[in-house]
Amino acid sequence: MKIFSTLRSRLWLSYALIIFAALGLLMLALFIYLLRSPILYRQTRSNLQAVKTVVLKRQGEFNERTIEKTLARTDENFDLRLLLLNSKGALVYDTRADEGRLKLPSLERLREDSLMRDENGNIWLYSAALLNNGQRLIIATPRPEVQVLAVLKDELLPPFWGAGAVAILLSLLLAFLMARWIADPLQKILVATREVPAQIVSSAEKGPQEVRELTQAFNEMVTRVQSTQQSQREFVANVSHELKTPLTSIQGFSQALLDGTAETLEARNQAAQVIYDESSRMHRLALDLLDLARFDAGIVEMDFAKIDLASLLRNTEEKFALRASQKSIKLEINIDGDFEILGDGDRLAQVFTNLVDNALKHTSVGGTIQIKADDYGGEKHIEIRDTGTGISPEALPYIFERFYQADPSRRTAGKSSSGLGLAIVKEIVLAHGGKITAESIVKIGTVFQITLPFAQVDITTIISRRRKHKA
C-alpha cells in the first residue's frame, strides 16, 4: 500500500502494532488470571478455615453418638462436605457419601490445605485437621468455577474498553510524535540530497542520536564534495592555463619556422629551443597527471630495497647546491650517522627533490634551507625547513590535496605550478607507510616533517600500503 511506503507511516504502523500486541497480551493475561480466579479461591479457603476453627473449638462436645449429627448439621448450615477418618486414615463418616466417593490421600500425603478428586473426576478443595481423639477431620467443597462469558462481560471487558481506549489514543498520538521526531530530520536530509552540493542540513541537533550523527556525517560529506568540486574546477582552470601558454608558444614559433619569419639561424635555434622547453613542460605535467592516475587506480609498483637514506639526502643537497649558491641561499644538511631503510630510492628522491625545490622557489636571497634527519626508535624523521615566504593558515590544511593550488603568496613570477607536486609527495610517503606534515608562518618560513618506518619488504604495492596506513 502506498500509504505505508514512507518511513514515517511505517514507524507509526510499527508502533501501533506493538501497542495493540501489548494490549492483547495484557487482556489475555487478565483473562487467564480471572479464569484461575485466585480471589475466589482465597475466599473459599477462608470459608473452609473458618468452619474448621468453629468445629475444632466445639470438639469437646463430640461423642460417638452425637458427632455424626453435629457434622451433618454443620454441612447443612455451611454447605460444606465433612469427612471423619480414624487414626489409620480409614473413612468413618461422610456427610455426602451419595455424591461420589472421594479419593482420599494417605495420612502421610494428607495436607492441611490441598486438592482431591472424587470418583467422577470432580476436583474438591479441602482443609484437614487433627482432633483430640486422634481422628482426622476433612472439610471439603467443590472447586469454584468461573464462567468464561461472565468473566468477559462482567469483569474484563468494561474496564478494559474504558482504559484501553484511552491508552490506545494516547499511545497512537505518542507513536505519531515519535515517528515524526525520527522521520523529519531524515526528510530534510532527503531534500538536501537532491540539492547537493548546494545545501547543508541545519537541524543536526534534532532527532535521535543516530539521526543526528547521520545529519552531521551528511553535512561533512557535502562540505567535502563542495571542496573537492571547487578544487577540481580550480585544477581544470590551472591545467588549462598551463597547457594554453606552452601550446600558444609552440604554435607561434612553429608558425615562425614554417612561414620563414625566423630567417636567421639564431632565430630558428631560439624558436626550436622555445618549442623544446614548452613541450618538456607539457611532458612533465602529463607525467604528473599520469602518476596521480596510477596512484588513484592503485597500480603503482614500488621497487623496495635497502637504501641509505643519508646518502639520498646528501645527493639531494648536492643537486641544489649550485642553484642555492646562485641565489645566495645557505643550504645546510645535518645528518648524524647512516640511515638504512627499505624503500623505493627513486620515489623518495622525488619527494626530497620536490620539497627542496619548493623551498628554493619561495626563499628569498640570503635565506636558509636546512635538511635534517634523525633516528627515533627505528623511525626515521626527516625535516626540511626554509625561511621563505611561508604559507597562509587558510591554505595550509589543503596543500597536500591533489588539484589544490596553493595561495598566491606561494607563487613566484614565471614559476606557476599545477598544484600536483605535494599531492604526489604525500602519496609516495604513504606508500612507504609513513606520514608527512607541514607547519608554516607567513614571512617566517615553512617546515615539512616526514616520518618513515622501517617498511616491510613484502608490502610492495600502493594498494596494500594504503590499506595498512588507513588501518
Buried (B, 14 or more C-beta within 10 A) or exposed (E): EEEEEBBBBEBBBEBBEEBBEEBEEBBEEBBEBBEEBEEBEEEBBEBBBEBBEEBBEEBEEBEEEEBBEBBBEBBEEBEBBBBBBEEEBEBEBBBBEEBBEBEBBEBEEBEEEEEBEBEEEEEBBBBBBBBEEEBBBBBBBEBEEEEEEEBBEEBBEEEBEEEBEEBBEEBBEEBBEBBBBBBBBBEBBEEBEEEEBEBBBEEBEBBEEEBBEBBEEBBEBBEEEBBBEEBEEBBEEBBEEBBEBBEEBBEEBBEBBEEEEBEEEEBBEBBBEBBEEBBEBBEEBEEBBEBBEBBEEEEBEBEBEEBBBBBBBBBBBEBBEEEBEEBEBEBEBEBEEEBBBBBBBEBBBBBBBBBBBBBBBBBEEEBBBBBBBBBEEEEBBBBBBBBBBBBBEEBBEBBBBBBBBBBEBBBEEEEEBBBBBBBBBBBBBBBBBBBBEBEBEBEEBBBBBBBBBEBEEEBBBBBBBBEEBEE
